[in-house]
């Protein structure tokens, strides 16, 4: 009888240990919070924003003593994004932080109970992340990365002129699609012909560029799709060989050789995201918070690229630029 009771006690202890091991560490304290972050893909813009997010959240009183952070950067495809959100839901996250439109949309689609803070989403209304910039109408709040594409294209025309605009995009990434639609609309207003090429992966870059070269476009506009971002230097190099300027709105594009870029600041994006995360963790309702818009936006002209393309940059373009790379 004693032996049977001893075995029973051992089984109970082992079961308790298994259950405790399956729970997130932050669940052990009543005041602890579990925040789960999903990056659409492994890009510097998202890493920089997330680093700024963590630093700012710590300054607001959320650190290792009362918060656990789980970060996932899966393969950039819908199944991987959805699987990450399901994991966050299973472990009982208190808040999900989503970087980029695809990650944000996956978070909204796969669950509705956990509040979501989105960061670096181009066109939150147009992508369907929120219903309105004044309030999401959902358990969602966050930061837009949208900047005026029309200014970028008009500045390029002031510099060089031209009639043909090539656009590289990925239809699986909603922010990229929004930029494509904007480019179409602006091009129609300015009398430009648009050549669109779908870049589903980095392996398709060469074929995409060959299509644009054959169309004799005057500019190549690179949308914010992950494949193009990873291959940006290659795009600039190949385009430069045929003397075609590259335009983009991706952070870091000008430093990588784009002739003209209009860039947000990923650090500001992360800081604003942390502000909303702290409010929500403190009890505010995400649906009541308006979408924040970028304050630090720079129109950058790369003079080194202009010289390599044998282009004269008029004073009007230099005056309009907020930064000139020499």
Secondary structure, 3 states (H helix, E strand, C coil): CHHHHHHHHHHHHHHHHHHHHHCCHHHHCCCCEEEEEEECCCCHHHHHHHHHHHHHHHHCCCCCCCEEEEEECCCCCHHHHHHHHHHHHHCCCCEEEEECHHHHHHHHHHCCCCEEEEEEECCHHHHCCCCECCECCCCEEEEECCCCHHHHHHHHHHHHCCCEEEEEECCCCHHHHHHHHHHHHHHHHHCCEEEEEECCCHHHHHHHHHHHHHCCCCEEEECCCHHHHHCHHHHHHHHHHCCCEEEECCCCCCCCCCCEEEEECHHHHHHHHHHHHHHHHCCCCHHHCCCECCCCEEEEEEHHHHHHCCCCCCHHHHHHCCEEEC
